[in-house]
Amino acid sequence: MEQNKNTLIQFNNYGMGHGDEALALKLAGNYFQLLMDDDRLPKIITFYNAGVKLLHEDSPVVKVLKEIESKGVVLLACKTCLNYYNMQDQLAVGVPGTMMDIITLQANATKVITI
């Protein structure tokens, strides 16, 4: 896990890729579960734009995200995006953060992966 110690993954969509939402959510669920099972966890996962919806209490991937968070991964949701989607009180996992937080985390990361 040392190689991923300072990796940041960014989710900016509700799921993975563009197209069918059900498929995008299935892919995201598979991705998070495989990430968890393989134990190559990043230090941080940021969520912005529609990506913040993955942290919603009704999200189909919230269970695995809670498991990832319990392993010490920081899950950071863009506050502006939460406000835009009126989700301030519906965050089931993760913590709100500012765009400046995201910029700082990106600058400090040794590797940034955008999904």
N, C-alpha and C positions, 0 to 999 in steps of 0.2 A: 504494500500500500504506500510505501515511501515515495514512489514515483508520482503519485497523484496527490501528494500532500498539499500542494499549492495550485491545484487545478480548479478553474471556475467553469461551470457549465451554465449556459444561458438558454432559457426557454422563452420565446416570444410569440408562440402560437398556442392555441388550445389543442394540444396534441403534437404529433410529429408530421411535418410536411404539409402540403396543401392538397385540397381535394375533399374527399368524403370524410366528414367529421368522425363517424364511427370508426373508420379505419385509422384515422389520425390518433384517436384516443387509445385504440387497441395497440398501436405501435408504441405510443408513449408508455402505456402500462407494461408492455414487454420490455422496453428499454430500462425503465426504472427497476423492474424486478430482476433482470439480468445484471444490472449494475450492482444491485444489492447482493445477489447470490454470488457474484464473482469477487466481491469484496474489493473492487477497484473504485472506491468511492472518492469523489472529489472533495475538496475542502468546502466549497460553496456552490450552491445552485441559485442563480437569480432568475426571477420571473418578471417579465414586463410585457406590456401590451396585453393581448389576449392570453398570454401565458399565465397570468395571475389567476385565471379561472381554474387552473389545475389545482390550486390551493383551496378552492371553495369547499365548503362542508358537503356539498352534493357531488363533488368530482369523483369519477370512477377510479382515479389513481391516488386518492387521498390516503388510503390505508398503507400503501407501499411508501408513500412520501413520509408518513409518520414513522415508519420503520427506519427509513434513511436518516431522518432527523435524529432519531434515538441513537444512531451510531455516531453522532457528533457532527454531521454535515449541517452547515448553516443554510437555511432556505430563506431567501430574502425576496420579498414582494415589493414592487414599485408602488409607493403610496399614491402617486398621481394616477396610476392605472387602477388601483383599488377604488379610488374616488370616482373615476370615470365610469367604472362598471358598477358603482354603488355597492361595493363589497366590503366596506370597512368593518362591518360586524359579522361577516360570514367567512372569515379566514379560519380554516380548520387546522392548518399547520403552517409553520413558518412565521416570520416576523416582517412587519412593514419596514421599508427603508426608503431613503431618498435617492434621487438620481445621482447626487453627489456620492452617496455610499456606493452605488454601483460603479461609478467612474473610478473611485478609489480602489475598490476590490479588483476591477479589471487591471488597473495599473500595477497593483501589487502581485497579481497572479503570474505564475511562471508559464501557464498555458491557459488560453481561453477557448472554449468550444461552444459554438452557437448551434443550437438544434432548431 
